[in-house]
Amino acid sequence: MSTGPLSRGDVLEVVPSPAPARTVVLTFDDGPNPPDTPALLDVLAREDVRAVFCLVGEQAQAHPDLVRRIVREGHVLGNHSFHHDDLEEWEPDAVRGDLERTLAAIRAAVPDAPVPFFRAPFGHWGRAIPVAGELGMRPLGWQLAVWDWEPPGVEELVRRLSGVVPGGIVLLHDGGGDRSQTVEAVARLVPRLRAEGWTFTVPA
């Protein structure tokens, strides 16, 4: 679960969306996590939205069926470490072992699915960016974090999510706790933004 200090200043790298016009990227960390991930996938399928799911290795290992569903429904995968440990002070070899273990858990469920992105737990990149690059993954940051790991209520989440900017990447969570508020906020937000002329995409 994402806890502790987190702000835009913690983001070292942000992968831009393909177009700067009114596009937004939704990303979800810490899953897969029943029942919230299946409920979220239902919402995304109904709204025809693709997203990025940054998976925790132990969760992928525990719920390979959900990993398969995420990929089957057209979403993009990211590596979010195996146990969601803070990698800030880890040596490169230790980081590599953790990321490789996470990739192995993901690929046990979806052997041929690409994992193009890495997101550091807590936004603490440490020495992880070059290691992730050697493993074929780009760092995925964010423009807007709404602190949904401390659930403030659906209305407040919707209000915070209104802070999206064109080309922005939004940090949300489908795991690490009860994420039903996040699911409901996304269900409310997507049709509202679409009515305002926004489109949803994934990073190039």
PyMOL CGO cylinders between C-alpha atoms (Angstrom):
from pymol import cmd
from pymol.cgo import CYLINDER

trace = [
    CYLINDER, 0.00, 0.00, 0.00, 1.29, 3.47, -0.80, 0.3, 1, 1, 1, 1, 1, 1,
    CYLINDER, 1.29, 3.47, -0.80, 1.80, 5.41, 2.40, 0.3, 1, 1, 1, 1, 1, 1,
    CYLINDER, 1.80, 5.41, 2.40, 4.11, 8.13, 3.57, 0.3, 1, 1, 1, 1, 1, 1,
    CYLINDER, 4.11, 8.13, 3.57, 5.21, 11.37, 1.92, 0.3, 1, 1, 1, 1, 1, 1,
    CYLINDER, 5.21, 11.37, 1.92, 4.31, 11.69, -1.72, 0.3, 1, 1, 1, 1, 1, 1,
    CYLINDER, 4.31, 11.69, -1.72, 4.13, 14.73, -3.94, 0.3, 1, 1, 1, 1, 1, 1,
    CYLINDER, 4.13, 14.73, -3.94, 4.77, 15.77, -7.50, 0.3, 1, 1, 1, 1, 1, 1,
    CYLINDER, 4.77, 15.77, -7.50, 8.30, 16.62, -6.43, 0.3, 1, 1, 1, 1, 1, 1,
    CYLINDER, 8.30, 16.62, -6.43, 8.99, 12.95, -5.74, 0.3, 1, 1, 1, 1, 1, 1,
    CYLINDER, 8.99, 12.95, -5.74, 8.52, 12.10, -9.41, 0.3, 1, 1, 1, 1, 1, 1,
    CYLINDER, 8.52, 12.10, -9.41, 11.82, 11.90, -11.25, 0.3, 1, 1, 1, 1, 1, 1,
    CYLINDER, 11.82, 11.90, -11.25, 10.49, 10.69, -14.56, 0.3, 1, 1, 1, 1, 1, 1,
    CYLINDER, 10.49, 10.69, -14.56, 7.08, 11.05, -16.12, 0.3, 1, 1, 1, 1, 1, 1,
    CYLINDER, 7.08, 11.05, -16.12, 6.35, 9.16, -19.31, 0.3, 1, 1, 1, 1, 1, 1,
    CYLINDER, 6.35, 9.16, -19.31, 4.21, 11.52, -21.42, 0.3, 1, 1, 1, 1, 1, 1,
    CYLINDER, 4.21, 11.52, -21.42, 1.01, 10.44, -23.04, 0.3, 1, 1, 1, 1, 1, 1,
    CYLINDER, 1.01, 10.44, -23.04, 1.06, 10.18, -26.85, 0.3, 1, 1, 1, 1, 1, 1,
    CYLINDER, 1.06, 10.18, -26.85, -0.74, 13.49, -27.46, 0.3, 1, 1, 1, 1, 1, 1,
    CYLINDER, -0.74, 13.49, -27.46, -0.83, 16.75, -25.47, 0.3, 1, 1, 1, 1, 1, 1,
    CYLINDER, -0.83, 16.75, -25.47, -4.49, 17.51, -26.32, 0.3, 1, 1, 1, 1, 1, 1,
    CYLINDER, -4.49, 17.51, -26.32, -7.22, 16.73, -23.80, 0.3, 1, 1, 1, 1, 1, 1,
    CYLINDER, -7.22, 16.73, -23.80, -5.96, 13.24, -23.06, 0.3, 1, 1, 1, 1, 1, 1,
    CYLINDER, -5.96, 13.24, -23.06, -5.43, 11.61, -19.70, 0.3, 1, 1, 1, 1, 1, 1,
    CYLINDER, -5.43, 11.61, -19.70, -3.81, 8.36, -18.57, 0.3, 1, 1, 1, 1, 1, 1,
    CYLINDER, -3.81, 8.36, -18.57, -5.31, 6.42, -15.66, 0.3, 1, 1, 1, 1, 1, 1,
    CYLINDER, -5.31, 6.42, -15.66, -2.88, 4.22, -13.72, 0.3, 1, 1, 1, 1, 1, 1,
    CYLINDER, -2.88, 4.22, -13.72, -3.63, 1.84, -10.86, 0.3, 1, 1, 1, 1, 1, 1,
    CYLINDER, -3.63, 1.84, -10.86, -1.09, 0.56, -8.33, 0.3, 1, 1, 1, 1, 1, 1,
    CYLINDER, -1.09, 0.56, -8.33, -0.73, -2.24, -5.76, 0.3, 1, 1, 1, 1, 1, 1,
    CYLINDER, -0.73, -2.24, -5.76, -3.03, -4.88, -7.28, 0.3, 1, 1, 1, 1, 1, 1,
    CYLINDER, -3.03, -4.88, -7.28, -4.41, -7.08, -8.47, 0.3, 1, 1, 1, 1, 1, 1,
    CYLINDER, -4.41, -7.08, -8.47, -6.78, -7.15, -5.53, 0.3, 1, 1, 1, 1, 1, 1,
    CYLINDER, -6.78, -7.15, -5.53, -10.20, -8.78, -5.34, 0.3, 1, 1, 1, 1, 1, 1,
    CYLINDER, -10.20, -8.78, -5.34, -12.88, -7.55, -5.15, 0.3, 1, 1, 1, 1, 1, 1,
    CYLINDER, -12.88, -7.55, -5.15, -11.77, -4.07, -6.20, 0.3, 1, 1, 1, 1, 1, 1,
    CYLINDER, -11.77, -4.07, -6.20, -9.76, -4.96, -9.30, 0.3, 1, 1, 1, 1, 1, 1,
    CYLINDER, -9.76, -4.96, -9.30, -12.63, -6.95, -10.88, 0.3, 1, 1, 1, 1, 1, 1,
    CYLINDER, -12.63, -6.95, -10.88, -15.05, -4.12, -10.09, 0.3, 1, 1, 1, 1, 1, 1,
    CYLINDER, -15.05, -4.12, -10.09, -12.67, -1.59, -11.59, 0.3, 1, 1, 1, 1, 1, 1,
    CYLINDER, -12.67, -1.59, -11.59, -12.19, -3.72, -14.69, 0.3, 1, 1, 1, 1, 1, 1,
    CYLINDER, -12.19, -3.72, -14.69, -15.96, -3.86, -15.08, 0.3, 1, 1, 1, 1, 1, 1,
    CYLINDER, -15.96, -3.86, -15.08, -16.09, -0.05, -15.02, 0.3, 1, 1, 1, 1, 1, 1,
    CYLINDER, -16.09, -0.05, -15.02, -13.24, 0.33, -17.51, 0.3, 1, 1, 1, 1, 1, 1,
    CYLINDER, -13.24, 0.33, -17.51, -14.80, -2.23, -19.86, 0.3, 1, 1, 1, 1, 1, 1,
    CYLINDER, -14.80, -2.23, -19.86, -18.18, -0.51, -19.70, 0.3, 1, 1, 1, 1, 1, 1,
    CYLINDER, -18.18, -0.51, -19.70, -16.58, 2.86, -20.45, 0.3, 1, 1, 1, 1, 1, 1,
    CYLINDER, -16.58, 2.86, -20.45, -14.15, 1.47, -23.05, 0.3, 1, 1, 1, 1, 1, 1,
    CYLINDER, -14.15, 1.47, -23.05, -11.10, 2.87, -21.24, 0.3, 1, 1, 1, 1, 1, 1,
    CYLINDER, -11.10, 2.87, -21.24, -7.60, 1.39, -21.32, 0.3, 1, 1, 1, 1, 1, 1,
    CYLINDER, -7.60, 1.39, -21.32, -5.37, 1.94, -18.30, 0.3, 1, 1, 1, 1, 1, 1,
    CYLINDER, -5.37, 1.94, -18.30, -1.99, 0.99, -16.84, 0.3, 1, 1, 1, 1, 1, 1,
    CYLINDER, -1.99, 0.99, -16.84, -1.91, -1.50, -13.96, 0.3, 1, 1, 1, 1, 1, 1,
    CYLINDER, -1.91, -1.50, -13.96, 1.31, -1.41, -11.92, 0.3, 1, 1, 1, 1, 1, 1,
    CYLINDER, 1.31, -1.41, -11.92, 1.33, -4.83, -10.32, 0.3, 1, 1, 1, 1, 1, 1,
    CYLINDER, 1.33, -4.83, -10.32, 2.87, -5.95, -7.04, 0.3, 1, 1, 1, 1, 1, 1,
    CYLINDER, 2.87, -5.95, -7.04, 4.54, -9.32, -7.55, 0.3, 1, 1, 1, 1, 1, 1,
    CYLINDER, 4.54, -9.32, -7.55, 3.06, -11.10, -4.57, 0.3, 1, 1, 1, 1, 1, 1,
    CYLINDER, 3.06, -11.10, -4.57, -0.41, -9.97, -5.63, 0.3, 1, 1, 1, 1, 1, 1,
    CYLINDER, -0.41, -9.97, -5.63, 0.16, -11.13, -9.20, 0.3, 1, 1, 1, 1, 1, 1,
    CYLINDER, 0.16, -11.13, -9.20, 1.32, -14.47, -7.83, 0.3, 1, 1, 1, 1, 1, 1,
    CYLINDER, 1.32, -14.47, -7.83, -1.78, -14.77, -5.64, 0.3, 1, 1, 1, 1, 1, 1,
    CYLINDER, -1.78, -14.77, -5.64, -4.25, -13.71, -8.35, 0.3, 1, 1, 1, 1, 1, 1,
    CYLINDER, -4.25, -13.71, -8.35, -2.98, -14.83, -11.77, 0.3, 1, 1, 1, 1, 1, 1,
    CYLINDER, -2.98, -14.83, -11.77, -6.55, -14.97, -13.07, 0.3, 1, 1, 1, 1, 1, 1,
    CYLINDER, -6.55, -14.97, -13.07, -6.85, -11.22, -12.57, 0.3, 1, 1, 1, 1, 1, 1,
    CYLINDER, -6.85, -11.22, -12.57, -3.52, -10.60, -14.28, 0.3, 1, 1, 1, 1, 1, 1,
    CYLINDER, -3.52, -10.60, -14.28, -4.81, -12.56, -17.25, 0.3, 1, 1, 1, 1, 1, 1,
    CYLINDER, -4.81, -12.56, -17.25, -8.04, -10.58, -17.28, 0.3, 1, 1, 1, 1, 1, 1,
    CYLINDER, -8.04, -10.58, -17.28, -6.17, -7.26, -17.15, 0.3, 1, 1, 1, 1, 1, 1,
    CYLINDER, -6.17, -7.26, -17.15, -4.18, -8.23, -20.23, 0.3, 1, 1, 1, 1, 1, 1,
    CYLINDER, -4.18, -8.23, -20.23, -7.11, -9.86, -22.02, 0.3, 1, 1, 1, 1, 1, 1,
    CYLINDER, -7.11, -9.86, -22.02, -9.09, -6.64, -21.72, 0.3, 1, 1, 1, 1, 1, 1,
    CYLINDER, -9.09, -6.64, -21.72, -6.35, -4.58, -23.33, 0.3, 1, 1, 1, 1, 1, 1,
    CYLINDER, -6.35, -4.58, -23.33, -4.67, -2.86, -20.41, 0.3, 1, 1, 1, 1, 1, 1,
    CYLINDER, -4.67, -2.86, -20.41, -0.95, -2.21, -20.03, 0.3, 1, 1, 1, 1, 1, 1,
    CYLINDER, -0.95, -2.21, -20.03, 1.25, -3.66, -17.29, 0.3, 1, 1, 1, 1, 1, 1,
    CYLINDER, 1.25, -3.66, -17.29, 3.82, -2.10, -15.01, 0.3, 1, 1, 1, 1, 1, 1,
    CYLINDER, 3.82, -2.10, -15.01, 6.19, -3.62, -12.46, 0.3, 1, 1, 1, 1, 1, 1,
    CYLINDER, 6.19, -3.62, -12.46, 5.64, -2.18, -8.96, 0.3, 1, 1, 1, 1, 1, 1,
    CYLINDER, 5.64, -2.18, -8.96, 8.11, -4.41, -7.05, 0.3, 1, 1, 1, 1, 1, 1,
    CYLINDER, 8.11, -4.41, -7.05, 7.40, -7.71, -5.34, 0.3, 1, 1, 1, 1, 1, 1,
    CYLINDER, 7.40, -7.71, -5.34, 6.34, -6.69, -1.81, 0.3, 1, 1, 1, 1, 1, 1,
    CYLINDER, 6.34, -6.69, -1.81, 5.96, -2.92, -2.29, 0.3, 1, 1, 1, 1, 1, 1,
    CYLINDER, 5.96, -2.92, -2.29, 9.17, -2.31, -0.37, 0.3, 1, 1, 1, 1, 1, 1,
    CYLINDER, 9.17, -2.31, -0.37, 10.87, 1.07, -0.34, 0.3, 1, 1, 1, 1, 1, 1,
    CYLINDER, 10.87, 1.07, -0.34, 13.77, 0.64, -2.80, 0.3, 1, 1, 1, 1, 1, 1,
    CYLINDER, 13.77, 0.64, -2.80, 15.34, 4.04, -2.11, 0.3, 1, 1, 1, 1, 1, 1,
    CYLINDER, 15.34, 4.04, -2.11, 18.50, 2.74, -0.42, 0.3, 1, 1, 1, 1, 1, 1,
    CYLINDER, 18.50, 2.74, -0.42, 18.74, -0.64, -2.14, 0.3, 1, 1, 1, 1, 1, 1,
    CYLINDER, 18.74, -0.64, -2.14, 21.86, -1.58, -4.07, 0.3, 1, 1, 1, 1, 1, 1,
    CYLINDER, 21.86, -1.58, -4.07, 21.38, -2.22, -7.81, 0.3, 1, 1, 1, 1, 1, 1,
    CYLINDER, 21.38, -2.22, -7.81, 21.75, -6.00, -7.50, 0.3, 1, 1, 1, 1, 1, 1,
    CYLINDER, 21.75, -6.00, -7.50, 19.03, -6.14, -4.87, 0.3, 1, 1, 1, 1, 1, 1,
    CYLINDER, 19.03, -6.14, -4.87, 16.75, -3.97, -6.98, 0.3, 1, 1, 1, 1, 1, 1,
    CYLINDER, 16.75, -3.97, -6.98, 17.38, -6.20, -9.98, 0.3, 1, 1, 1, 1, 1, 1,
    CYLINDER, 17.38, -6.20, -9.98, 16.51, -9.32, -8.01, 0.3, 1, 1, 1, 1, 1, 1,
    CYLINDER, 16.51, -9.32, -8.01, 13.26, -7.79, -6.81, 0.3, 1, 1, 1, 1, 1, 1,
    CYLINDER, 13.26, -7.79, -6.81, 12.19, -6.55, -10.24, 0.3, 1, 1, 1, 1, 1, 1,
    CYLINDER, 12.19, -6.55, -10.24, 13.10, -9.84, -11.88, 0.3, 1, 1, 1, 1, 1, 1,
    CYLINDER, 13.10, -9.84, -11.88, 11.12, -11.76, -9.26, 0.3, 1, 1, 1, 1, 1, 1,
    CYLINDER, 11.12, -11.76, -9.26, 8.13, -9.51, -9.97, 0.3, 1, 1, 1, 1, 1, 1,
    CYLINDER, 8.13, -9.51, -9.97, 8.47, -9.99, -13.72, 0.3, 1, 1, 1, 1, 1, 1,
    CYLINDER, 8.47, -9.99, -13.72, 8.60, -13.75, -13.19, 0.3, 1, 1, 1, 1, 1, 1,
    CYLINDER, 8.60, -13.75, -13.19, 5.35, -13.64, -11.18, 0.3, 1, 1, 1, 1, 1, 1,
    CYLINDER, 5.35, -13.64, -11.18, 3.64, -11.61, -13.89, 0.3, 1, 1, 1, 1, 1, 1,
    CYLINDER, 3.64, -11.61, -13.89, 4.93, -13.80, -16.71, 0.3, 1, 1, 1, 1, 1, 1,
    CYLINDER, 4.93, -13.80, -16.71, 3.85, -16.96, -14.93, 0.3, 1, 1, 1, 1, 1, 1,
    CYLINDER, 3.85, -16.96, -14.93, 0.31, -15.70, -15.51, 0.3, 1, 1, 1, 1, 1, 1,
    CYLINDER, 0.31, -15.70, -15.51, 0.79, -14.02, -18.91, 0.3, 1, 1, 1, 1, 1, 1,
    CYLINDER, 0.79, -14.02, -18.91, 3.98, -15.36, -20.50, 0.3, 1, 1, 1, 1, 1, 1,
    CYLINDER, 3.98, -15.36, -20.50, 3.86, -13.24, -23.65, 0.3, 1, 1, 1, 1, 1, 1,
    CYLINDER, 3.86, -13.24, -23.65, 2.53, -9.97, -22.27, 0.3, 1, 1, 1, 1, 1, 1,
    CYLINDER, 2.53, -9.97, -22.27, 4.93, -7.02, -22.36, 0.3, 1, 1, 1, 1, 1, 1,
    CYLINDER, 4.93, -7.02, -22.36, 5.73, -5.16, -19.14, 0.3, 1, 1, 1, 1, 1, 1,
    CYLINDER, 5.73, -5.16, -19.14, 6.97, -1.84, -20.50, 0.3, 1, 1, 1, 1, 1, 1,
    CYLINDER, 6.97, -1.84, -20.50, 6.86, 0.24, -17.32, 0.3, 1, 1, 1, 1, 1, 1,
    CYLINDER, 6.86, 0.24, -17.32, 8.27, 0.33, -13.80, 0.3, 1, 1, 1, 1, 1, 1,
    CYLINDER, 8.27, 0.33, -13.80, 6.91, 2.47, -10.99, 0.3, 1, 1, 1, 1, 1, 1,
    CYLINDER, 6.91, 2.47, -10.99, 8.84, 2.73, -7.73, 0.3, 1, 1, 1, 1, 1, 1,
    CYLINDER, 8.84, 2.73, -7.73, 6.90, 2.17, -4.50, 0.3, 1, 1, 1, 1, 1, 1,
    CYLINDER, 6.90, 2.17, -4.50, 6.32, 5.46, -2.67, 0.3, 1, 1, 1, 1, 1, 1,
    CYLINDER, 6.32, 5.46, -2.67, 7.85, 7.26, -5.65, 0.3, 1, 1, 1, 1, 1, 1,
    CYLINDER, 7.85, 7.26, -5.65, 11.31, 6.53, -4.20, 0.3, 1, 1, 1, 1, 1, 1,
    CYLINDER, 11.31, 6.53, -4.20, 13.34, 5.69, -7.28, 0.3, 1, 1, 1, 1, 1, 1,
    CYLINDER, 13.34, 5.69, -7.28, 16.78, 5.38, -5.72, 0.3, 1, 1, 1, 1, 1, 1,
    CYLINDER, 16.78, 5.38, -5.72, 19.00, 3.36, -8.06, 0.3, 1, 1, 1, 1, 1, 1,
    CYLINDER, 19.00, 3.36, -8.06, 16.07, 1.61, -9.72, 0.3, 1, 1, 1, 1, 1, 1,
    CYLINDER, 16.07, 1.61, -9.72, 15.71, 3.61, -12.94, 0.3, 1, 1, 1, 1, 1, 1,
    CYLINDER, 15.71, 3.61, -12.94, 18.84, 2.31, -14.72, 0.3, 1, 1, 1, 1, 1, 1,
    CYLINDER, 18.84, 2.31, -14.72, 18.18, -1.22, -13.46, 0.3, 1, 1, 1, 1, 1, 1,
    CYLINDER, 18.18, -1.22, -13.46, 14.63, -1.12, -14.78, 0.3, 1, 1, 1, 1, 1, 1,
    CYLINDER, 14.63, -1.12, -14.78, 15.97, 0.19, -18.08, 0.3, 1, 1, 1, 1, 1, 1,
    CYLINDER, 15.97, 0.19, -18.08, 18.32, -2.76, -18.37, 0.3, 1, 1, 1, 1, 1, 1,
    CYLINDER, 18.32, -2.76, -18.37, 15.28, -5.01, -17.92, 0.3, 1, 1, 1, 1, 1, 1,
    CYLINDER, 15.28, -5.01, -17.92, 13.41, -3.22, -20.70, 0.3, 1, 1, 1, 1, 1, 1,
    CYLINDER, 13.41, -3.22, -20.70, 11.16, -1.02, -18.56, 0.3, 1, 1, 1, 1, 1, 1,
    CYLINDER, 11.16, -1.02, -18.56, 10.72, 2.75, -18.55, 0.3, 1, 1, 1, 1, 1, 1,
    CYLINDER, 10.72, 2.75, -18.55, 10.00, 4.69, -15.33, 0.3, 1, 1, 1, 1, 1, 1,
    CYLINDER, 10.00, 4.69, -15.33, 6.36, 5.71, -15.04, 0.3, 1, 1, 1, 1, 1, 1,
    CYLINDER, 6.36, 5.71, -15.04, 5.67, 8.75, -12.91, 0.3, 1, 1, 1, 1, 1, 1,
    CYLINDER, 5.67, 8.75, -12.91, 2.53, 10.85, -12.57, 0.3, 1, 1, 1, 1, 1, 1,
    CYLINDER, 2.53, 10.85, -12.57, 1.11, 14.35, -12.76, 0.3, 1, 1, 1, 1, 1, 1,
    CYLINDER, 1.11, 14.35, -12.76, -1.73, 13.92, -10.28, 0.3, 1, 1, 1, 1, 1, 1,
    CYLINDER, -1.73, 13.92, -10.28, -1.86, 11.82, -7.10, 0.3, 1, 1, 1, 1, 1, 1,
    CYLINDER, -1.86, 11.82, -7.10, -5.20, 12.01, -5.28, 0.3, 1, 1, 1, 1, 1, 1,
    CYLINDER, -5.20, 12.01, -5.28, -4.12, 10.19, -2.10, 0.3, 1, 1, 1, 1, 1, 1,
    CYLINDER, -4.12, 10.19, -2.10, -6.76, 7.51, -2.48, 0.3, 1, 1, 1, 1, 1, 1,
    CYLINDER, -6.76, 7.51, -2.48, -4.74, 5.22, -0.21, 0.3, 1, 1, 1, 1, 1, 1,
    CYLINDER, -4.74, 5.22, -0.21, -6.24, 7.32, 2.60, 0.3, 1, 1, 1, 1, 1, 1,
    CYLINDER, -6.24, 7.32, 2.60, -9.85, 7.10, 1.39, 0.3, 1, 1, 1, 1, 1, 1,
    CYLINDER, -9.85, 7.10, 1.39, -11.40, 10.57, 1.83, 0.3, 1, 1, 1, 1, 1, 1,
    CYLINDER, -11.40, 10.57, 1.83, -14.83, 9.72, 0.44, 0.3, 1, 1, 1, 1, 1, 1,
    CYLINDER, -14.83, 9.72, 0.44, -16.00, 9.35, -3.13, 0.3, 1, 1, 1, 1, 1, 1,
    CYLINDER, -16.00, 9.35, -3.13, -17.06, 12.99, -3.56, 0.3, 1, 1, 1, 1, 1, 1,
    CYLINDER, -17.06, 12.99, -3.56, -13.66, 14.23, -2.40, 0.3, 1, 1, 1, 1, 1, 1,
    CYLINDER, -13.66, 14.23, -2.40, -11.86, 11.83, -4.74, 0.3, 1, 1, 1, 1, 1, 1,
    CYLINDER, -11.86, 11.83, -4.74, -13.95, 13.05, -7.66, 0.3, 1, 1, 1, 1, 1, 1,
    CYLINDER, -13.95, 13.05, -7.66, -13.12, 16.64, -6.69, 0.3, 1, 1, 1, 1, 1, 1,
    CYLINDER, -13.12, 16.64, -6.69, -9.40, 15.88, -6.55, 0.3, 1, 1, 1, 1, 1, 1,
    CYLINDER, -9.40, 15.88, -6.55, -9.52, 14.06, -9.85, 0.3, 1, 1, 1, 1, 1, 1,
    CYLINDER, -9.52, 14.06, -9.85, -10.82, 17.22, -11.49, 0.3, 1, 1, 1, 1, 1, 1,
    CYLINDER, -10.82, 17.22, -11.49, -7.22, 18.43, -11.29, 0.3, 1, 1, 1, 1, 1, 1,
    CYLINDER, -7.22, 18.43, -11.29, -6.23, 16.51, -14.40, 0.3, 1, 1, 1, 1, 1, 1,
    CYLINDER, -6.23, 16.51, -14.40, -4.33, 18.42, -17.09, 0.3, 1, 1, 1, 1, 1, 1,
    CYLINDER, -4.33, 18.42, -17.09, -3.95, 17.62, -20.80, 0.3, 1, 1, 1, 1, 1, 1,
    CYLINDER, -3.95, 17.62, -20.80, -1.48, 14.78, -21.21, 0.3, 1, 1, 1, 1, 1, 1,
    CYLINDER, -1.48, 14.78, -21.21, -1.53, 14.09, -17.48, 0.3, 1, 1, 1, 1, 1, 1,
    CYLINDER, -1.53, 14.09, -17.48, -0.96, 10.76, -15.77, 0.3, 1, 1, 1, 1, 1, 1,
    CYLINDER, -0.96, 10.76, -15.77, -3.17, 10.05, -12.75, 0.3, 1, 1, 1, 1, 1, 1,
    CYLINDER, -3.17, 10.05, -12.75, -1.99, 7.86, -9.87, 0.3, 1, 1, 1, 1, 1, 1,
    CYLINDER, -1.99, 7.86, -9.87, -4.76, 5.70, -8.39, 0.3, 1, 1, 1, 1, 1, 1,
    CYLINDER, -4.76, 5.70, -8.39, -4.88, 2.36, -6.55, 0.3, 1, 1, 1, 1, 1, 1,
    CYLINDER, -4.88, 2.36, -6.55, -6.79, -0.87, -6.97, 0.3, 1, 1, 1, 1, 1, 1,
    CYLINDER, -6.79, -0.87, -6.97, -4.89, -2.64, -4.18, 0.3, 1, 1, 1, 1, 1, 1,
    CYLINDER, -4.89, -2.64, -4.18, -3.32, -2.10, -0.78, 0.3, 1, 1, 1, 1, 1, 1,
    CYLINDER, -3.32, -2.10, -0.78, -6.63, -1.90, 1.05, 0.3, 1, 1, 1, 1, 1, 1,
    CYLINDER, -6.63, -1.90, 1.05, -10.30, -1.25, 0.41, 0.3, 1, 1, 1, 1, 1, 1,
    CYLINDER, -10.30, -1.25, 0.41, -10.38, 0.62, -2.89, 0.3, 1, 1, 1, 1, 1, 1,
    CYLINDER, -10.38, 0.62, -2.89, -14.14, 0.68, -3.40, 0.3, 1, 1, 1, 1, 1, 1,
    CYLINDER, -14.14, 0.68, -3.40, -14.13, 4.49, -3.16, 0.3, 1, 1, 1, 1, 1, 1,
    CYLINDER, -14.13, 4.49, -3.16, -11.61, 4.66, -5.98, 0.3, 1, 1, 1, 1, 1, 1,
    CYLINDER, -11.61, 4.66, -5.98, -13.72, 2.37, -8.14, 0.3, 1, 1, 1, 1, 1, 1,
    CYLINDER, -13.72, 2.37, -8.14, -16.81, 4.50, -7.58, 0.3, 1, 1, 1, 1, 1, 1,
    CYLINDER, -16.81, 4.50, -7.58, -14.90, 7.73, -8.20, 0.3, 1, 1, 1, 1, 1, 1,
    CYLINDER, -14.90, 7.73, -8.20, -13.58, 6.41, -11.51, 0.3, 1, 1, 1, 1, 1, 1,
    CYLINDER, -13.58, 6.41, -11.51, -17.08, 5.29, -12.48, 0.3, 1, 1, 1, 1, 1, 1,
    CYLINDER, -17.08, 5.29, -12.48, -18.33, 8.84, -11.90, 0.3, 1, 1, 1, 1, 1, 1,
    CYLINDER, -18.33, 8.84, -11.90, -15.35, 10.68, -13.35, 0.3, 1, 1, 1, 1, 1, 1,
    CYLINDER, -15.35, 10.68, -13.35, -14.89, 8.95, -16.70, 0.3, 1, 1, 1, 1, 1, 1,
    CYLINDER, -14.89, 8.95, -16.70, -18.27, 9.85, -18.25, 0.3, 1, 1, 1, 1, 1, 1,
    CYLINDER, -18.27, 9.85, -18.25, -17.99, 13.39, -16.87, 0.3, 1, 1, 1, 1, 1, 1,
    CYLINDER, -17.99, 13.39, -16.87, -14.57, 13.96, -18.43, 0.3, 1, 1, 1, 1, 1, 1,
    CYLINDER, -14.57, 13.96, -18.43, -15.62, 12.35, -21.69, 0.3, 1, 1, 1, 1, 1, 1,
    CYLINDER, -15.62, 12.35, -21.69, -18.62, 14.69, -21.87, 0.3, 1, 1, 1, 1, 1, 1,
    CYLINDER, -18.62, 14.69, -21.87, -16.17, 17.58, -21.46, 0.3, 1, 1, 1, 1, 1, 1,
    CYLINDER, -16.17, 17.58, -21.46, -14.17, 16.38, -24.47, 0.3, 1, 1, 1, 1, 1, 1,
    CYLINDER, -14.17, 16.38, -24.47, -11.43, 14.35, -22.76, 0.3, 1, 1, 1, 1, 1, 1,
    CYLINDER, -11.43, 14.35, -22.76, -10.13, 11.07, -24.12, 0.3, 1, 1, 1, 1, 1, 1,
    CYLINDER, -10.13, 11.07, -24.12, -8.38, 8.28, -22.22, 0.3, 1, 1, 1, 1, 1, 1,
    CYLINDER, -8.38, 8.28, -22.22, -5.16, 6.75, -23.46, 0.3, 1, 1, 1, 1, 1, 1,
    CYLINDER, -5.16, 6.75, -23.46, -2.06, 4.87, -22.33, 0.3, 1, 1, 1, 1, 1, 1,
    CYLINDER, -2.06, 4.87, -22.33, 1.57, 6.00, -22.59, 0.3, 1, 1, 1, 1, 1, 1,
    CYLINDER, 1.57, 6.00, -22.59, 3.36, 5.35, -25.85, 0.3, 1, 1, 1, 1, 1, 1,
]
cmd.load_cgo(trace, "trace")
